[in-house]
Amino acid sequence: MAHSVLMTSSFSRRTKLLHQTGLSLYNTAHGFHEEEVKAKLMQFPGGSVDLQKEDNGIGILTLNNPSKMNAFSGVMMLQLLERVIELENWTEGKGLIVCGAKNTFSSGSDLKAVKALGTPEDGMHLCMFMQNTLTRLMRLPLISVALVQGHALGGGAEVTTACDFRLMTKGSEIRFVHKEMGIIPSWGGATRLVEIIGSRQALKVLSGAIKLDSEKALNIGMVEEVLQSSEESKSLEEAQEWLKQFINGPPEVIRALKKSVSSGKQLCFEEALQNERDLVGTVWGGPANLEAIARKGKFK
């Protein structure tokens, strides 16, 4: 009896964490005080994280700090969380492209902020803040793709792993340079990289600080495709066209599909099945379902 109650409680916590918006991995129970971390990050201005929401249901999230290869300032980290919250509440959204301004993705953290936040305690708090943010990005009910132009280094490489897919332009690179900085990935990048390319390849990539050009990244399964154009606006158009093939349909169906796959990846088998059952209840007999039945009768 007690075991059954414990299992039910555990399932409830995991399911809420996975699918309710506004919930994060860490809180005060973990010694994490978000407002204190935010106050520290506010001391390091520069750049912006911009969001454009298109009528076709695709959001374009742009890391914009080109004078520093789109490195994340403290303010940009705060703005990234704000944009993720905005996307959590965008019920018409179906897809998301994450890219960088001026033909490069991101060189990671701004070293000015890194130097100032130099204690182990500061590192842990920044780690929890960015893991919270990128986990919420990963769990968005939007099909997401990172468009890698130029360099995705360090924290920038970690951000690419928070997207469902990655596309690269010719001449671009992804490189986890953390070892050369005397640290390890701290924004959840190592954990997500294992999910993407497997533990053996991930260990090689991380311990060797290997430069993943577009060909090598494609060969190990890090990216889906290498785009034809390396020009900023044209490659963005290509990425949108690539994404459109996966978001063709009503928002409620696309979003339910993404949630279902997320639960299959992050919950145990029985929990994922139960969550899939609940998601079916949100679309079965809905407008899109009834319209499709009326239009097609029975699928051949």
C-alpha positions, 0 to 999 in steps of 0.5 A: 500500500505504502509502495503504491502511494509512493509510486503514484506520488513520484509519478505525479511529481515527474509528470507535473515537472515535465508538462506544466508550464512555469515549473523548473528543476531547482527551487529553494529546496535545492538552495536555489534562490532565483531572485538573488541569481537574477540580481547578480546577472543584471549587473552584466548588461550587453546584447539581447535575446530577440523573439519574432513570432510568425503567423505560420506558427514559427517563432524565431529566437535570435541571440544578438550580441554580435560584437562578442560573437553572441556570447551570453551576457548576464542580461541575455541569460535573463532575457532568454528565460523571459522569451521561453516563458513567452513561448510557453504561453504562445498557444498558436505556436508550432515550431521554433528556430534558435539562431544567432545574429550576424551569421554566427550562433554563440560563443558561450558565456561572456567572460566578463560575467564568468570572471566576476562570478568566480566562486564555486557557489556562484558557478552552482547557482548559474548552473541551476539557473541555466539548467532551469531555463534550457530544460524549459526550452527543451520541453516547450510544446514546439518542434524546435531546431537550432540553426548553427551558422558560424561558431557554436562554442561552449555554452553556445554548443550546449544551447543547440542540444536543448533543441529537438533538431540541429541544422548547420551551414557549410563552414560552421562548427560546434565545439564543446570547449569546456575542458580547455577552460578547466570546467565541464558543461554546466547548462545540461549540455553533457546530459543532453549530448548523450541522449543525442549521439550516445555516451561513447561519442559524447565522451569523445566529443567532450574529452577531446574538445573536438571541432565538429564541422558540418560533415563530422556533425552530420556523420555522428548524428549531431545534426539533421542536415547541412544547408545549401546556403551560408548566407544569413537570411537565405539559410534562415529561409532554408531552415524555415522550409525544413521545419515546415514539413514537421509542423504542417497541421493544427497547433493543438495536434503538433503540440500534443505530438511534441509533448507525447515524444517528450514524455516518451524520452523523459518518463518511464514506459508506464508513465509515458503511456499514461501521459499519452492517454491523457494527451489523446483526450485533448485532441480526440473528438476535437475540431481537427479530428472531426474535420479530418474524419468528415473530409476523408471518411476512412484512410485508405 
